[in-house]
Amino acid sequence: MKNKSFAVIGLGRFGYSVARELANNNADILAIDKTEENVTEVADFINNCAICDSTRKKDLEDLGMKSIDHAIVAIGNNLEASILTTINLKALGVKEITVRVDDSEYKEIFKTLGATSVIIPEEASAISLANRIISDTILDYYKIDSQYSIVQIKVGENFKSQSIIDLGVRQKYLISIIGIIRDNNFLIPEGQDVISSKDVLLVIGKKQNIQKFDTFLNED
C-alpha cells in the first residue's frame, strides 16, 4: 500500500500538532507557513519544510503540491487566506483537502469551494485528525492515554472472511476487537464470530499494533 503524502499549511498551534502527530506516524509531510519562525519550529522533526504564501497558486505549484495526496489547511483566523488556499489546492488537483475553521457557519462554504472535510478545533483534536487521515481505512480515533487508543477500522474489500479465533488477533497483534459494525448494526463480538470485508471493527490497543492490524486487514 502506497504511503500517502501530506501537506500541512499553517503551522500555528493546531497545524503544528497535526504535523507533529503525522511525523510520529512516519508520514511523508510537506510543512508550509508564511512565517519563518513557525517553519523553523517544525524543521526539527520534518525535513521537507518551506516558507510560502499559500494564497499564491504558483508558489504552491513550485513546491510540488500537485503530487500531494492530502492537504490540511490549518491557517486558522485568516479566513481570506484559508479560502484562497483551498481554491488553489482544488485547482492544482489535490484530491483530499481538510480545512480548519473557527466558526461552523463557514463549513458549507468551504465544502462548496472543494474541501473534502472541514474541522472545527472545538469538535476534533489535531491528534485525532492526524491519526484518522494517515489511513484511508481508519474511520475514527480515540486516544485513551499515552499508549492505548480505540480505533474504528474498515475491513478491506479483498479480505477473506475469518473468525476472530482463527485471526488470533490478541496473540499476533496484541489488540482486541471490542465491536463489529455491520449493516449499521453494532455487535459485541465473540470468538466464533466471522470478520468479513466491509465490516467496521472497533479495536483497542497500542497505536503501532493497531496500525499493523489495519495493514493486514487492507492488504491488496
N, C-alpha and C positions, 0 to 999 in steps of 0.2 A: 504494500500500500504506500503510495507516494506521500511524503510528508507535505503538509500544507504550508504555504508561505503566508506570513502576516505582515501588515504594516500598521504600526500604532502611530497615529498622527495627533500630536498634542500630548506633551509629557508632564502635565501637571500632576496633582496627587492621584487622580483616577487613572490617567494614561500610564503614569509610572508604575502603578500597582498591576495594571494589565500586562505591561511589558515585562515586569519582574516575574510574574507568575508564568507567562509564556516561556520565558527564558529558563525557569525552573523545570519546565517540561521539554527542554531541549528543542524548542521550535525554531524555525527559520524566520527571523524577525528583521524588519527594517523599521527603525525608530526615527521619528521626524518631529522637529519643533522649530519655531521661529527663533527661539531664544537659545543662545549658546550655552548658558548655564544649565538649562534643563537637559540639553543633549549631552553635556559633559557628565552629568549625574548618571545617566543610563549607560554611558560608554564603558563604565566599569564592568558591566555584565552583558552588554550587547555589542558585537563587533561592527554591525552594519548600521551606523547612525548618520544623520545628516541634518544640517541647519537648512531649513527650507520653508518658503511661504507656500503653503498648500493651496492657497487661493489662486495660484498661478499654475494653470494646467501644464504648460511647457516644463516647468520645474519638476513637477511630479513625473512627467513622461521621461525626462532626462534621468531620473532616479530608477527607472525600470518598473514603474508602477503597473504597467500592462501585464507583467508576469506575476503579479501578486494575486493570491487566491482570495484573501480575506483582509479587508482594511477596516480598522477601528478608528472612527473619528471621535477623539476624546478631547476636543478643543474646549468644550465647557461653556463659559459665559460669553463667548463671542458668537452670537447667532449668525451674523452675516458670514463669518469665516467658515462656520460649520456648513452653511447652505452651499456656498461656493465650492468648498472642498468636496461635498457629496456630489454635486453636479459634475465636477471634474473627474471624480473616480468613476462615476457612471459612464461618462463619455469615453474614458480610457478602457472600458470593458472589464472593470473589476467585478467579479461575479457576486461576491458577498461583501456587503457594506453594513457595518454596525455603527450607529451614531449615538453618542451620549448627549442627552438633552437634560436641561434642568426643569423643564415645565412640560407636563403631559399634553398641553394644548398644541404643542408643535409636533406631536407624534405622527399624525396623519400627513402633515406637510412633508416631513422627511420621507415617509413611505412613498408619497407621490413623486418625490424627487429621485427615488431609486434606492433608498435604503432598504435592505432586506430585513433588518431588525433595528429597533430603537430602544436604548437603555436609559432608564431614569435611575440615577445613583441611589435614590431612596428605596428603589424597588429591587435592585440587583447589585450585589457587590462586585468589585473588579475581579476578585479571586474566582468567584463563581462563574463569571463571564469567560475568563481565560480558560478555565477547565472545561467549559461546555464547547467552546469553539475549536479547541485543539483536535477534536474528533467529530466527524460528521455523525457518528452513531451514539455519542453521549448526549442525551436529551435534557438532563438536568443534573445538578451537582450541589450537594450539601456538605459543607465541611463541619465535622464534629469536633475535632481537636487538631493538634499539630500533625497527627499521623493518620487518623481514620476519617473516612468520608462515606457518604451514602450517594450512590450514583444510579441514574436511570440509563440503561444501555439498550439500544435497539439491536436485535439479532439480525445478522445479515441474511440476504435472500438466498445465498448459496450454502447456508448452514444445514447440515444433515441432522435430522431430529435425533436427540438422545435424551435419556432420562438423567435426572440430576445425579443419581447414584453412579451411572456409567461415566458421567463427565468428571466425577471426582474433584469438584471444584475446591473443596476445603484442603484436600491433600496436595493437589497440583498447583493451585493458585493462592491458597491461604485466604480465600474470601468466602463469603456466604451469600446465597441468593435468598432474600427475605420476602420477595414478592414477584409475581408474574402478572403483567397486564396483557390481556388477550381479548381482542374484540371489545375494547372499552370496559372489560370486566377485570376486577382485581382479585387475584387468587393468592392465598397463603400456601406456599409450595410444600410438598412432601417429597421424600427421596425418590419415589417411583414416578413422580410427575415428569412428563416429557417436555423438553425445551424445543421449540420449532422456530423456523425462520419467521421473521416479522414480529415475534414476541417482543415485549419490552420487559426487561428484567430490572428489578430493584436490588442492587448489590451493595454490601457493606464490606469494607476492608481498607487496607493501606493503598494509597494512590498508585504506587508503582505496580502493585499486584492487580489492581483493577484495570490498569492500562494494558497489562499482559493478557488478561482475560478478554478485554474488549478486542484486542488484536486477533486472538484466537477465534472469537465469535464471528469476526468480519473478514477473515482471510478470503482473498479472491479465489 
